[in-house]
Amino acid sequence: MLRRIKRNKGLLMGFLMLSVVACDSKGVFDAYLPLSHQKWEAANTLDFSFEVNDTLSKHDLFINLRNNKDYAYSNLFVITQMDFPDGTQVIDTLEYDMATAAGEFLGKGMTDIKENKLFYKEKITFPNTGMYHFKIKQSMRKMGAVQGIEALPGVTHVGFRIEKSN
């Protein structure tokens, strides 16, 4: 009896793992980096490295961000840098909404942690094969201030995701 339960438990776990993998057939690259002390330091540039072998298919690129109730802002400013294998760099300054006008966090999640999937680039083709680097850092400032916010509280993880476009 105990052996049958263990075997069924193993089959159930295998099925669940296969289901999770099967549901994500669009994902090409997906990685998260945790932030120490749930704060994103201004000096902390996060680097995601990935290899591209497909220069024909179109892809959607996302910045994934997990934040908790300690995030005190309705938006997020970031500076991104994409380094191509041929030495080309693309640098962008981007702003994302993080909360509604009523102050409710956007993103998915039933707990204090909200997961935000933020569009970075849409329907792009990679021009070269090889290693790419996506770098991102926060560039938040208080209204009217010149100096940036040194530590952005409430950000627990930052991720980067590449999906095949529809």
GIJO-V936206 format. One record per run of one state. SS is the DSSP state (H for helix, E for strand, - for the rest). FROM is the first residue (numbers start at 1). TO is the last residue. If there is no record, write none. Layout:
BEGIN
SS,FROM,TO / SS,FROM,TO
END
This chain:
BEGIN
-,1,1 / H,2,23 / -,24,26 / E,27,34 / -,35,35 / H,36,38 / E,39,41 / -,42,45 / E,46,52 / -,53,58 / E,59,67 / -,68,74 / E,75,83 / -,84,88 / E,89,97 / -,98,98 / E,99,99 / -,100,104 / E,105,105 / -,106,107 / E,108,108 / -,109,113 / E,114,124 / -,125,129 / E,130,138 / -,139,140 / E,141,141 / -,142,147 / E,148,148 / -,149,150 / E,151,153 / -,154,154 / E,155,164 / -,165,166
END
